Amino acid sequence: METTYSKGERVIYNLDDFVSDERIFVDANIFTFHHLDDPGYGESSTEFLQGIEDSEINGVTSNFVLDEVVYVILIEKGCEILDVDRAWKVREEIKGDKKFAKRCYEPVSIFIDYVNSLRLLGLTIIDVKENNINDLVKFAVQYQLLPRDAIIVSLMKHHNIKHIATNDSDFERVDFLTVWKPHK
């Protein structure tokens, strides 16, 4: 039985309950929760991604999302090494210290290897195209989204993808999407 909760008129679904042959778009936070072993959402996200590994879930993401995940992993590792919470300090240190940069990119390399293995097991990666960029403002205004989310909505609309795995509540405003959230 699906665990759901209602937010206004929208029903939000528990990611653990996703069982369908339909494609589901995997947002950046699902990958980061998994890769950074998030204490709240890591387990749920990992179990979902395991479903893609096991060819039980037809996962889709984009090169744009993967870029975001790589950046988050890079900055998180740099903050951990420097014991800071300022991304700009990490960026500056990466530019000035090759050994530091190498240490920061080690978990990025692991993530890229993981994504490549997921691709072999069925994860589809779609590219952002000119039409997605052109639709950015339309979807951003229509659904009150920031640019990155508007591009994801454009990708999903153009590829007829109706499900999204995310912890981003902004997608709940998109009327043609079914939102599946990880749980704590």
C-alpha positions as CSV (number, residue, x, y, z in Angstrom):
1,M,0.0,0.0,0.0
2,E,1.3,3.4,-0.9
3,T,2.2,5.8,1.8
4,T,1.0,9.2,0.8
5,Y,0.2,12.6,2.2
6,S,-1.8,15.4,0.9
7,K,-0.4,18.9,0.5
8,G,-3.3,21.1,-0.5
9,E,-5.0,19.4,-3.4
10,R,-1.9,17.5,-4.4
11,V,-1.0,14.0,-3.2
12,I,2.7,13.4,-2.6
13,Y,3.9,9.8,-2.7
14,N,6.5,7.9,-0.8
15,L,9.5,7.1,-3.0
16,D,9.8,3.6,-1.4
17,D,6.4,2.8,-2.9
18,F,7.3,3.6,-6.5
19,V,6.5,0.5,-8.6
20,S,5.8,1.2,-12.3
21,D,7.0,0.5,-15.8
22,E,6.7,4.2,-16.5
23,R,9.8,6.3,-16.5
24,I,10.7,8.4,-13.4
25,F,13.0,11.4,-13.5
26,V,15.7,11.3,-10.8
27,D,16.4,14.8,-9.4
28,A,19.8,15.8,-8.1
29,N,18.9,15.5,-4.4
30,I,18.2,11.8,-4.7
31,F,21.8,11.2,-6.0
32,T,23.3,13.5,-3.4
33,F,21.4,11.9,-0.5
34,H,22.6,8.5,-1.6
35,H,26.2,9.5,-2.4
36,L,26.7,11.6,0.7
37,D,24.9,9.0,2.9
38,D,22.5,11.6,4.2
39,P,21.3,10.6,7.7
40,G,17.7,11.6,6.9
41,Y,17.1,10.6,3.3
42,G,20.1,8.5,2.3
43,E,18.6,5.1,3.0
44,S,15.4,5.8,1.1
45,S,17.3,7.3,-1.9
46,T,19.8,4.4,-1.9
47,E,16.9,1.8,-2.0
48,F,15.3,3.7,-4.9
49,L,18.6,3.8,-6.9
50,Q,19.0,0.1,-6.1
51,G,15.7,-0.4,-7.9
52,I,17.3,1.1,-11.0
53,E,20.4,-1.1,-10.6
54,D,18.2,-4.1,-10.4
55,S,16.3,-3.0,-13.5
56,E,13.1,-2.8,-11.5
57,I,12.8,1.0,-12.1
58,N,13.0,2.8,-15.4
59,G,15.1,5.8,-14.2
60,V,15.9,8.9,-16.2
61,T,18.0,11.9,-15.4
62,S,19.9,14.6,-17.3
63,N,23.4,15.8,-17.9
64,F,22.2,19.0,-16.3
65,V,21.3,17.2,-13.0
66,L,24.5,15.3,-13.0
67,D,26.4,18.5,-13.2
68,E,24.6,19.8,-10.2
69,V,25.4,16.6,-8.2
70,V,29.1,16.7,-9.1
71,Y,29.3,20.3,-7.9
72,V,27.5,19.5,-4.6
73,I,29.8,16.5,-4.0
74,L,32.9,18.5,-4.8
75,I,31.9,21.4,-2.5
76,E,30.8,19.1,0.3
77,K,34.2,17.2,0.2
78,G,36.1,20.5,0.2
79,C,34.2,21.9,3.1
80,E,34.8,18.6,5.0
81,I,38.6,18.8,4.3
82,L,38.9,22.5,5.2
83,D,36.4,22.3,8.0
84,V,34.5,25.3,6.7
85,D,30.9,25.9,5.5
86,R,31.8,28.4,2.7
87,A,31.7,27.2,-0.9
88,W,33.7,30.1,-2.1
89,K,36.6,29.1,0.1
90,V,36.6,25.6,-1.4
91,R,36.4,27.0,-5.0
92,E,39.4,29.3,-4.3
93,E,41.4,26.5,-2.7
94,I,40.7,24.2,-5.7
95,K,42.0,26.8,-8.0
96,G,45.2,27.3,-6.0
97,D,46.1,23.9,-4.7
98,K,46.4,20.9,-7.0
99,K,46.6,18.3,-4.2
100,F,43.6,19.8,-2.5
101,A,41.7,19.7,-5.8
102,K,42.6,16.0,-6.3
103,R,41.3,15.1,-2.9
104,C,38.0,17.0,-3.6
105,Y,37.6,15.3,-6.9
106,E,38.1,11.7,-5.5
107,P,34.4,11.4,-4.5
108,V,33.3,13.0,-7.7
109,S,35.2,10.2,-9.6
110,I,33.4,7.6,-7.5
111,F,30.1,9.2,-8.3
112,I,30.8,9.3,-12.1
113,D,31.8,5.6,-12.0
114,Y,28.5,4.9,-10.2
115,V,26.5,6.8,-12.8
116,N,28.3,4.9,-15.6
117,S,27.4,1.6,-14.0
118,L,23.8,2.8,-13.6
119,R,23.8,3.7,-17.3
120,L,24.8,0.1,-18.2
121,L,22.0,-1.1,-16.0
122,G,19.3,1.0,-17.7
123,L,19.5,4.6,-16.4
124,T,18.8,7.0,-19.3
125,I,20.6,10.3,-19.4
126,I,18.9,12.9,-21.5
127,D,20.6,16.1,-22.7
128,V,19.4,19.6,-22.2
129,K,18.6,20.9,-25.7
130,E,17.9,24.4,-27.1
131,N,14.1,23.9,-26.9
132,N,14.5,23.2,-23.1
133,I,16.4,26.5,-22.6
134,N,13.8,28.3,-24.8
135,D,11.0,27.0,-22.6
136,L,12.7,27.9,-19.3
137,V,10.9,31.2,-18.8
138,K,7.5,29.8,-19.8
139,F,7.7,27.0,-17.2
140,A,9.4,29.1,-14.6
141,V,6.6,31.7,-14.6
142,Q,3.8,29.2,-15.0
143,Y,4.9,27.1,-12.1
144,Q,6.9,29.7,-10.1
145,L,10.1,27.8,-10.4
146,L,13.8,28.8,-10.4
147,P,15.7,28.2,-13.6
148,R,17.2,24.8,-12.9
149,D,13.8,23.3,-11.9
150,A,12.1,25.0,-14.9
151,I,14.6,23.2,-17.2
152,I,13.9,19.9,-15.6
153,V,10.1,20.5,-16.1
154,S,10.8,21.3,-19.7
155,L,12.8,18.1,-20.2
156,M,10.1,16.1,-18.6
157,K,7.4,17.7,-20.7
158,H,9.3,17.2,-23.9
159,H,10.1,13.5,-23.0
160,N,6.6,12.8,-21.7
161,I,7.9,11.8,-18.2
162,K,5.2,12.2,-15.6
163,H,7.0,11.0,-12.4
164,I,9.8,12.6,-10.5
165,A,11.9,11.3,-7.6
166,T,12.8,14.4,-5.6
167,N,12.7,16.1,-2.2
168,D,12.2,19.5,-3.8
169,S,8.7,20.7,-2.9
170,D,8.7,23.2,-5.8
171,F,7.8,20.4,-8.2
172,E,4.6,19.9,-6.3
173,R,3.2,23.0,-8.1
174,V,3.6,21.3,-11.5
175,D,0.2,19.9,-12.4
176,F,1.3,17.2,-14.8
177,L,3.9,15.6,-12.4
178,T,3.5,13.0,-9.8
179,V,6.0,13.7,-7.0
180,W,7.7,10.8,-5.2
181,K,9.7,11.8,-2.1
182,P,12.2,9.9,0.0
183,H,11.4,9.5,3.6
184,K,13.3,9.8,6.8
